[in-house]
Amino acid sequence: MKLSSNYVDGKYANLTKLFENIAKEGEEAQFVAYVGGQLVADLACGFSPDSLTVVYSVSKALSAIAVAKMVDQGLLDLDQTVAHYWPEFAAAGKQDITVRQLLSHQGGLPETRAGLTPGQLMDGKAAADLLAAEAPLWRPGAGFGYHALSIGPLVGELCRRITGKTIQEYYDAEVREPADADAYLGLPESLEPRVAELLPQLPNAEFPPATGAPNPLDSHVNRNVPMPFITSREGRKAGLASASGVASARGLAAVFNWATGYGSETPGIAPDTLQDFAQTQVFGTDWVSGSNPRSHGILFMKPTSAIPFGSFQSFGHDGFGGAVVVADPVGQIVYGYAIRRITNPAGMDRRLQPIIDELRAVALA
């Protein structure tokens, strides 16, 4: 697959060769990187660097920046109880759950016992009301389990209670517009012609399906939500804050470059706030998926030996389809990646690792 965009700073020339390995497999992908606030790579193959794709759980990283902005503005205290802002949330023994616990997947609400439907998730408030009435699936704080979809309406309702705006409206005004970024929670109809629909996974002999006893929570959570809902026009329009964001690699990197402000004196988010959000809150076995190791900060995903996307200080999030966005204070590195064909295994495209390693090696040299 021929490269359709090929800008690389001279010091980082080897990134092009490494990216070509992905292009040679016929993939349609984009990679954009900044170091110290300066663009060092803008690569695309197979489709336009301005094409947009659904980035699944990378949406959580966009939501995290919006929530961090709320903290910056003095609107939200991570160590306050959720019920302080949302009184109905105190039902069924949840009165002591803090915002910090809830947003680091410790609240025990990855799903309701009856299940959440696509319509409820698209509505947002409907899903939030059901989650507020639900008893946790485990004692909050006793462990953590990935709230793959439910974290979206939970964050959304917190935002609505505090700001009077939906998370999509708040993100657009306070993050996306200031960052001038092609990264959306709720895609306008006018931008639909730029969307490249995701392509299905291909089998991969190197990553066979997991065997053994299923995790009982994993078999319960999100069982009523078909994945096509997330990538449909309705899903893209709803902008589910946990899963149906739409972006290009340029857009993802632009949000994080603006938020961190590396190389400038005007970060979009205060460095102390981002550091708090990036602190490891949980590490170990995920009680929903069974993944181990897994680690999270506040909404952000943290690197582990399984997906070593940066230093221990780095933060970001990957998505089911293969996309990822990361910021790393060590080296002042920001990068975004989007790919059209859903990778196997799901999550960050593992073929990106040599590119990340090279980027970090040169930036830290």
JOTAZI-V793318 format. One record per residue. N is the residue number from 1. SS is DSSP state (alpha for helix, beta for strand, coil for the rest). PSI is psi in whole degrees, 0 to 359 (none if undefined). OMEGA is omega in radians with two decimals (NA if undefined). Layout:
# JOTAZI-V793318
n=N ss=SS psi=PSI omega=OMEGA
n=N ss=SS psi=PSI omega=OMEGA
This chain:
# JOTAZI-V793318
n=1 ss=coil psi=127 omega=-3.10
n=2 ss=coil psi=142 omega=3.05
n=3 ss=beta psi=132 omega=3.13
n=4 ss=beta psi=348 omega=3.06
n=5 ss=beta psi=132 omega=-2.98
n=6 ss=beta psi=68 omega=2.99
n=7 ss=beta psi=125 omega=3.04
n=8 ss=beta psi=131 omega=3.02
n=9 ss=coil psi=145 omega=-3.03
n=10 ss=alpha psi=319 omega=-3.12
n=11 ss=alpha psi=337 omega=-3.04
n=12 ss=alpha psi=25 omega=-3.02
n=13 ss=coil psi=329 omega=-3.09
n=14 ss=alpha psi=344 omega=3.09
n=15 ss=alpha psi=325 omega=3.13
n=16 ss=alpha psi=314 omega=3.14
n=17 ss=alpha psi=319 omega=-3.14
n=18 ss=alpha psi=321 omega=3.12
n=19 ss=alpha psi=328 omega=3.12
n=20 ss=alpha psi=335 omega=3.10
n=21 ss=alpha psi=326 omega=3.06
n=22 ss=alpha psi=318 omega=3.14
n=23 ss=alpha psi=323 omega=-3.10
n=24 ss=coil psi=339 omega=3.11
n=25 ss=coil psi=7 omega=3.09
n=26 ss=coil psi=16 omega=-3.10
n=27 ss=coil psi=158 omega=3.01
n=28 ss=coil psi=109 omega=-2.97
n=29 ss=beta psi=162 omega=3.13
n=30 ss=beta psi=141 omega=3.07
n=31 ss=beta psi=129 omega=-3.14
n=32 ss=beta psi=135 omega=-3.11
n=33 ss=beta psi=144 omega=3.01
n=34 ss=beta psi=145 omega=2.99
n=35 ss=beta psi=124 omega=-3.09
n=36 ss=coil psi=30 omega=3.12
n=37 ss=coil psi=357 omega=-3.13
n=38 ss=beta psi=134 omega=3.10
n=39 ss=beta psi=126 omega=3.11
n=40 ss=beta psi=345 omega=3.11
n=41 ss=beta psi=136 omega=3.04
n=42 ss=beta psi=96 omega=-3.01
n=43 ss=beta psi=142 omega=3.04
n=44 ss=beta psi=148 omega=3.06
n=45 ss=beta psi=142 omega=3.02
n=46 ss=coil psi=324 omega=3.05
n=47 ss=coil psi=171 omega=-3.02
n=48 ss=coil psi=145 omega=3.03
n=49 ss=coil psi=347 omega=3.10
n=50 ss=coil psi=0 omega=3.08
n=51 ss=coil psi=150 omega=-3.13
n=52 ss=beta psi=143 omega=3.07
n=53 ss=beta psi=158 omega=2.99
n=54 ss=beta psi=131 omega=-3.04
n=55 ss=coil psi=14 omega=3.07
n=56 ss=coil psi=234 omega=-2.96
n=57 ss=coil psi=356 omega=2.94
n=58 ss=alpha psi=338 omega=3.04
n=59 ss=alpha psi=326 omega=-3.13
n=60 ss=alpha psi=327 omega=3.10
n=61 ss=alpha psi=323 omega=3.08
n=62 ss=alpha psi=317 omega=3.09
n=63 ss=alpha psi=321 omega=-3.13
n=64 ss=alpha psi=320 omega=3.11
n=65 ss=alpha psi=321 omega=3.10
n=66 ss=alpha psi=316 omega=3.14
n=67 ss=alpha psi=322 omega=3.08
n=68 ss=alpha psi=324 omega=3.10
n=69 ss=alpha psi=323 omega=3.09
n=70 ss=alpha psi=320 omega=3.08
n=71 ss=alpha psi=315 omega=3.11
n=72 ss=alpha psi=321 omega=-3.09
n=73 ss=coil psi=3 omega=3.12
n=74 ss=coil psi=18 omega=-3.09
n=75 ss=coil psi=338 omega=-3.00
n=76 ss=coil psi=135 omega=3.06
n=77 ss=coil psi=118 omega=-3.09
n=78 ss=coil psi=335 omega=-3.08
n=79 ss=coil psi=7 omega=3.00
n=80 ss=coil psi=157 omega=3.09
n=81 ss=beta psi=150 omega=3.07
n=82 ss=alpha psi=321 omega=-3.09
n=83 ss=alpha psi=338 omega=3.08
n=84 ss=alpha psi=322 omega=-3.13
n=85 ss=alpha psi=337 omega=-2.98
n=86 ss=coil psi=81 omega=-2.99
n=87 ss=alpha psi=323 omega=-3.11
n=88 ss=alpha psi=340 omega=-3.12
n=89 ss=alpha psi=341 omega=-3.10
n=90 ss=alpha psi=351 omega=-3.11
n=91 ss=alpha psi=155 omega=3.02
n=92 ss=alpha psi=38 omega=3.03
n=93 ss=alpha psi=20 omega=-3.09
n=94 ss=coil psi=14 omega=-3.02
n=95 ss=coil psi=337 omega=-3.06
n=96 ss=coil psi=0 omega=3.13
n=97 ss=coil psi=127 omega=3.13
n=98 ss=beta psi=162 omega=3.06
n=99 ss=alpha psi=319 omega=3.14
n=100 ss=alpha psi=315 omega=3.12
n=101 ss=alpha psi=313 omega=-3.08
n=102 ss=alpha psi=317 omega=-3.04
n=103 ss=coil psi=4 omega=3.00
n=104 ss=coil psi=25 omega=2.99
n=105 ss=coil psi=26 omega=-3.13
n=106 ss=coil psi=356 omega=-2.97
n=107 ss=coil psi=350 omega=3.12
n=108 ss=coil psi=26 omega=-3.11
n=109 ss=coil psi=49 omega=3.10
n=110 ss=coil psi=350 omega=-3.09
n=111 ss=coil psi=166 omega=2.91
n=112 ss=coil psi=160 omega=-3.13
n=113 ss=coil psi=331 omega=3.12
n=114 ss=coil psi=346 omega=-3.09
n=115 ss=coil psi=149 omega=3.08
n=116 ss=coil psi=134 omega=-3.11
n=117 ss=coil psi=162 omega=3.05
n=118 ss=alpha psi=319 omega=3.13
n=119 ss=alpha psi=318 omega=3.13
n=120 ss=alpha psi=320 omega=3.13
n=121 ss=alpha psi=320 omega=3.12
n=122 ss=alpha psi=324 omega=3.10
n=123 ss=alpha psi=327 omega=3.12
n=124 ss=coil psi=295 omega=-3.12
n=125 ss=alpha psi=325 omega=3.12
n=126 ss=alpha psi=314 omega=3.10
n=127 ss=alpha psi=319 omega=-3.13
n=128 ss=alpha psi=319 omega=3.13
n=129 ss=alpha psi=319 omega=3.13
n=130 ss=alpha psi=320 omega=3.11
n=131 ss=alpha psi=324 omega=3.12
n=132 ss=alpha psi=330 omega=-3.12
n=133 ss=alpha psi=350 omega=-3.00
n=134 ss=coil psi=145 omega=2.97
n=135 ss=coil psi=142 omega=-3.14
n=136 ss=coil psi=149 omega=3.11
n=137 ss=coil psi=346 omega=2.99
n=138 ss=coil psi=168 omega=3.13
n=139 ss=coil psi=120 omega=-3.11
n=140 ss=coil psi=129 omega=-3.13
n=141 ss=coil psi=346 omega=-3.12
n=142 ss=coil psi=337 omega=3.13
n=143 ss=coil psi=186 omega=3.13
n=144 ss=coil psi=151 omega=3.09
n=145 ss=coil psi=136 omega=-3.00
n=146 ss=coil psi=119 omega=3.08
n=147 ss=coil psi=70 omega=-2.92
n=148 ss=coil psi=312 omega=-3.14
n=149 ss=coil psi=321 omega=-2.99
n=150 ss=alpha psi=336 omega=-3.13
n=151 ss=alpha psi=336 omega=3.12
n=152 ss=alpha psi=301 omega=3.10
n=153 ss=alpha psi=330 omega=3.10
n=154 ss=alpha psi=313 omega=3.07
n=155 ss=alpha psi=318 omega=-3.11
n=156 ss=alpha psi=319 omega=-3.12
n=157 ss=alpha psi=323 omega=3.04
n=158 ss=alpha psi=314 omega=-3.14
n=159 ss=alpha psi=316 omega=-3.12
n=160 ss=alpha psi=318 omega=-3.14
n=161 ss=alpha psi=325 omega=-3.04
n=162 ss=alpha psi=318 omega=-3.02
n=163 ss=alpha psi=344 omega=-3.04
n=164 ss=coil psi=3 omega=3.14
n=165 ss=coil psi=156 omega=2.98
n=166 ss=coil psi=161 omega=3.10
n=167 ss=alpha psi=327 omega=3.12
n=168 ss=alpha psi=317 omega=3.12
n=169 ss=alpha psi=317 omega=-3.11
n=170 ss=alpha psi=314 omega=3.12
n=171 ss=alpha psi=316 omega=-3.09
n=172 ss=alpha psi=315 omega=-3.07
n=173 ss=alpha psi=322 omega=-2.98
n=174 ss=alpha psi=344 omega=-3.10
n=175 ss=alpha psi=298 omega=-2.99
n=176 ss=alpha psi=313 omega=-3.12
n=177 ss=alpha psi=313 omega=3.08
n=178 ss=alpha psi=326 omega=3.14
n=179 ss=alpha psi=347 omega=-3.09
n=180 ss=coil psi=54 omega=-2.95
n=181 ss=coil psi=140 omega=3.01
n=182 ss=coil psi=67 omega=3.14
n=183 ss=beta psi=113 omega=-2.88
n=184 ss=beta psi=141 omega=2.86
n=185 ss=coil psi=90 omega=-3.00
n=186 ss=coil psi=93 omega=-3.04
n=187 ss=coil psi=125 omega=3.07
n=188 ss=coil psi=147 omega=3.13
n=189 ss=alpha psi=324 omega=-3.08
n=190 ss=alpha psi=340 omega=-3.11
n=191 ss=alpha psi=359 omega=-3.12
n=192 ss=alpha psi=323 omega=-3.14
n=193 ss=alpha psi=342 omega=-3.13
n=194 ss=alpha psi=356 omega=-3.08
n=195 ss=beta psi=130 omega=2.99
n=196 ss=coil psi=111 omega=-3.12
n=197 ss=coil psi=140 omega=-3.14
n=198 ss=coil psi=147 omega=3.11
n=199 ss=beta psi=151 omega=-3.05
n=200 ss=coil psi=159 omega=3.08
n=201 ss=coil psi=150 omega=2.95
n=202 ss=coil psi=150 omega=3.07
n=203 ss=coil psi=148 omega=3.13
n=204 ss=coil psi=113 omega=-3.06
n=205 ss=coil psi=337 omega=-3.11
n=206 ss=coil psi=341 omega=-3.08
n=207 ss=coil psi=74 omega=-3.12
n=208 ss=coil psi=159 omega=3.11
n=209 ss=coil psi=146 omega=3.11
n=210 ss=coil psi=146 omega=3.10
n=211 ss=coil psi=171 omega=3.12
n=212 ss=coil psi=182 omega=-3.08
n=213 ss=coil psi=135 omega=3.11
n=214 ss=coil psi=151 omega=3.03
n=215 ss=coil psi=126 omega=-3.06
n=216 ss=alpha psi=326 omega=3.10
n=217 ss=alpha psi=321 omega=-3.13
n=218 ss=alpha psi=323 omega=-3.13
n=219 ss=alpha psi=343 omega=-3.12
n=220 ss=alpha psi=319 omega=-2.94
n=221 ss=coil psi=134 omega=3.03
n=222 ss=coil psi=24 omega=-3.07
n=223 ss=coil psi=341 omega=-3.08
n=224 ss=coil psi=2 omega=-3.01
n=225 ss=coil psi=103 omega=3.10
n=226 ss=coil psi=139 omega=-3.10
n=227 ss=coil psi=325 omega=-3.14
n=228 ss=alpha psi=336 omega=3.08
n=229 ss=alpha psi=319 omega=-3.06
n=230 ss=alpha psi=322 omega=-3.05
n=231 ss=alpha psi=359 omega=3.13
n=232 ss=coil psi=168 omega=3.06
n=233 ss=alpha psi=320 omega=3.12
n=234 ss=alpha psi=319 omega=3.11
n=235 ss=alpha psi=317 omega=3.12
n=236 ss=alpha psi=321 omega=3.12
n=237 ss=alpha psi=318 omega=-3.13
n=238 ss=alpha psi=325 omega=3.12
n=239 ss=coil psi=46 omega=3.12
n=240 ss=coil psi=120 omega=-2.94
n=241 ss=coil psi=353 omega=3.11
n=242 ss=coil psi=345 omega=-2.92
n=243 ss=coil psi=341 omega=-3.01
n=244 ss=coil psi=32 omega=2.97
n=245 ss=coil psi=154 omega=-3.11
n=246 ss=beta psi=131 omega=-3.04
n=247 ss=beta psi=167 omega=2.86
n=248 ss=coil psi=167 omega=3.05
n=249 ss=alpha psi=323 omega=3.08
n=250 ss=alpha psi=317 omega=-3.12
n=251 ss=alpha psi=317 omega=3.13
n=252 ss=alpha psi=312 omega=-3.13
n=253 ss=alpha psi=325 omega=-3.14
n=254 ss=alpha psi=320 omega=3.12
n=255 ss=alpha psi=312 omega=-3.09
n=256 ss=alpha psi=327 omega=3.09
n=257 ss=alpha psi=320 omega=3.09
n=258 ss=alpha psi=314 omega=-3.06
n=259 ss=alpha psi=315 omega=-3.11
n=260 ss=alpha psi=326 omega=-3.12
n=261 ss=coil psi=27 omega=3.12
n=262 ss=coil psi=134 omega=3.13
n=263 ss=coil psi=2 omega=3.13
n=264 ss=coil psi=174 omega=3.09
n=265 ss=coil psi=13 omega=-3.07
n=266 ss=coil psi=65 omega=3.08
n=267 ss=coil psi=148 omega=3.11
n=268 ss=coil psi=331 omega=3.10
n=269 ss=coil psi=138 omega=3.13
n=270 ss=coil psi=134 omega=-3.12
n=271 ss=alpha psi=322 omega=3.13
n=272 ss=alpha psi=324 omega=3.11
n=273 ss=alpha psi=313 omega=3.13
n=274 ss=alpha psi=322 omega=3.13
n=275 ss=alpha psi=320 omega=3.11
n=276 ss=alpha psi=316 omega=3.12
n=277 ss=alpha psi=329 omega=-3.09
n=278 ss=alpha psi=348 omega=3.11
n=279 ss=coil psi=138 omega=3.07
n=280 ss=coil psi=125 omega=3.09
n=281 ss=coil psi=325 omega=-3.13
n=282 ss=beta psi=149 omega=3.10
n=283 ss=beta psi=137 omega=3.08
n=284 ss=beta psi=221 omega=-3.10
n=285 ss=coil psi=126 omega=3.08
n=286 ss=coil psi=122 omega=-3.05
n=287 ss=coil psi=346 omega=3.11
n=288 ss=coil psi=305 omega=-3.06
n=289 ss=coil psi=340 omega=-3.04
n=290 ss=coil psi=0 omega=-3.13
n=291 ss=coil psi=140 omega=3.10
n=292 ss=coil psi=122 omega=0.08
n=293 ss=coil psi=153 omega=3.03
n=294 ss=beta psi=145 omega=-3.10
n=295 ss=beta psi=143 omega=3.14
n=296 ss=beta psi=149 omega=2.86
n=297 ss=coil psi=218 omega=3.03
n=298 ss=coil psi=104 omega=-3.07
n=299 ss=coil psi=322 omega=-3.13
n=300 ss=coil psi=150 omega=2.95
n=301 ss=beta psi=146 omega=3.10
n=302 ss=coil psi=153 omega=3.13
n=303 ss=coil psi=151 omega=3.05
n=304 ss=coil psi=178 omega=3.08
n=305 ss=coil psi=335 omega=3.13
n=306 ss=coil psi=321 omega=3.12
n=307 ss=coil psi=84 omega=-3.07
n=308 ss=coil psi=72 omega=-2.98
n=309 ss=coil psi=0 omega=3.11
n=310 ss=coil psi=190 omega=3.10
n=311 ss=coil psi=174 omega=-3.13
n=312 ss=coil psi=341 omega=3.11
n=313 ss=coil psi=351 omega=-3.05
n=314 ss=coil psi=161 omega=-3.11
n=315 ss=beta psi=154 omega=3.13
n=316 ss=beta psi=214 omega=3.06
n=317 ss=beta psi=144 omega=2.99
n=318 ss=beta psi=176 omega=3.13
n=319 ss=coil psi=158 omega=-3.11
n=320 ss=coil psi=323 omega=-3.05
n=321 ss=coil psi=346 omega=-3.11
n=322 ss=coil psi=345 omega=-3.12
n=323 ss=coil psi=160 omega=3.09
n=324 ss=beta psi=151 omega=2.97
n=325 ss=beta psi=139 omega=-3.04
n=326 ss=beta psi=145 omega=2.90
n=327 ss=beta psi=139 omega=3.14
n=328 ss=beta psi=111 omega=3.10
n=329 ss=coil psi=331 omega=3.09
n=330 ss=coil psi=101 omega=-3.05
n=331 ss=coil psi=354 omega=-3.11
n=332 ss=coil psi=54 omega=-3.06
n=333 ss=beta psi=138 omega=2.99
n=334 ss=beta psi=135 omega=3.01
n=335 ss=beta psi=151 omega=3.07
n=336 ss=beta psi=146 omega=-3.11
n=337 ss=beta psi=136 omega=3.07
n=338 ss=beta psi=146 omega=-3.13
n=339 ss=beta psi=145 omega=-3.04
n=340 ss=coil psi=320 omega=3.13
n=341 ss=beta psi=128 omega=3.13
n=342 ss=coil psi=127 omega=-3.03
n=343 ss=coil psi=163 omega=3.09
n=344 ss=coil psi=112 omega=0.17
n=345 ss=coil psi=165 omega=3.09
n=346 ss=coil psi=163 omega=-3.08
n=347 ss=coil psi=188 omega=-3.07
n=348 ss=coil psi=132 omega=3.10
n=349 ss=coil psi=114 omega=-3.07
n=350 ss=alpha psi=340 omega=3.09
n=351 ss=alpha psi=349 omega=3.11
n=352 ss=alpha psi=340 omega=-3.00
n=353 ss=alpha psi=315 omega=3.10
n=354 ss=alpha psi=328 omega=3.11
n=355 ss=alpha psi=317 omega=3.09
n=356 ss=alpha psi=315 omega=-3.11
n=357 ss=alpha psi=318 omega=3.12
n=358 ss=alpha psi=317 omega=3.11
n=359 ss=alpha psi=313 omega=-3.10
n=360 ss=alpha psi=320 omega=-3.11
n=361 ss=alpha psi=315 omega=-3.13
n=362 ss=alpha psi=318 omega=-3.13
n=363 ss=alpha psi=328 omega=-3.08
n=364 ss=alpha psi=357 omega=-3.09
n=365 ss=coil psi=none omega=NA
